Amino acid sequence: MAMLLTVTQYEGEKIIPSDVYEATIESFSSQEGNFGEFVKITFKISSGVYQGVIKSLIASKKLQKTTKGPTKLMSFVETVLGKTINPNETFDLDSLVGKSVRIILGGPINKDGTDYQKIEQVLAPRI
């Protein structure tokens, strides 16, 4: 059986103004890259003009505190939970799906002719 595919032009992600946005955590996926395993965290903007826009960030798949401070993933988890995680504690990232946060988006970056936008920081939700 033939598998016919149509060639399309990738236009990159939707670039929106740099700002702080209310968002919800949509999903986590584990992937392998040049520097080892990483987690892709997907967010959906939950209010305002850009409601429904999807943004993501990646972090090394390590929940650790080092001499330089917590890893990106550890800092993210502790920010969302609003508490410190103790050594040897096991944590299920999927328990954070649906949680509200705020994301700070930076300006557009062009790499190899494609624009993308980084999440510069994840903040706790407004109280």
N, C-alpha and C positions, 0 to 999 in steps of 0.2 A: 504494500500500500504506500503510495506517495505521500510525503508530508510537504505541502506547498505553503510557503511563507512569503509574505509581502514585505519588501524593504521599506522602512520608514525612516524619517529623519528625527533623531533625538534632539529635542529642543532644550534640554536641561530642566532644572527644577524651577518652580515659580519663585521669582525673587520679589520680596516684599520689603517695605521700608524697615531700616534698622530701628528696633524699639524693644520694649518689654511687652510680652504677650501672655495672656492667660492660656494655659494649655492643659491637656490631659495626656497621661502616659498611655499610649495605644498598644505597644508590644515591645518585646525583646527578642532578638535572634542572635545566636552564637555563630560566628564565622571564623575562618582561618585566613590570615594575611601574611605578608612578608615578615612581620615582626611577631608572629604568634597568634594565639586566639584572641578575638575581640568580641565585644557585645555591641550590637547596633540597637539603639534605643529610639523608638519612633514616637513622636508627639503629634497631637492634633490641636491646632489653635481652637479654643472653645468659645470665643466671643468676639464681637466687633466685626469690622469690615472683612477681615481675613479669616473669619470662622470657617473651619473645615480644611484649611491649608495644612498639609503634612510637612513636618521637618524632622530631621533625625540627627543623632550624634553617635559617634563611636568612642569606645573606651576599652582599654586593655581588660581582659577577663580576669582581673585580680582584685579581690577585696582585701587590701592590705594597708597597713600603716607602716611607712618607712621612715628613715631618719630625715628625709626631705618632706615628710607629711603624708597624708593619705593619698592613695591612688585616685585617679579621676572617678572610677566606678565607686569606690568607697565614699568619697566626698558626695557624690550624687545620691547614694542610698541614704546616707546620714542626713542630708538636706531634706529629702522627701519624708523620711521618718520623723525628723525633728529630734533625733536622739543619737547617741553614740552606740556603735556596735562593738561588742567585746570580742577579744581574740578567741578563737576556736568555736565561735557561734556559727551555726549554719543558717544561711538566709536564702529564701526563694524569691528571686527577682520578679517572677510572675505575680507575686502578691501585691506588687506596686501598680499593676495594670489598672487603669481607671482613676488613679489618684490625680488630683489637681496640683499643678505647679505653675510657675512663671518661667518663661524662657527669654533670654536676651539674645536677639539676633544681631549679628554684625552686618557690615556692608557686603555687597556682592564681591566674589573672588572669581577671577577667570583663570581656569587652568586648561591648557590644551584647547582653547577656543570655546569652552563650555563654562557658563556661569553657574556658580553654586553659592550657598550661603551657610555660614557656620553658626551653630548655637554657641555663643561665647560663655554662657553661664546658665545654670539651672538654679532657680530660687524657690524657696518655700511659697506656698500660695498665700495670698493676702488673707489676713484674719479679719 
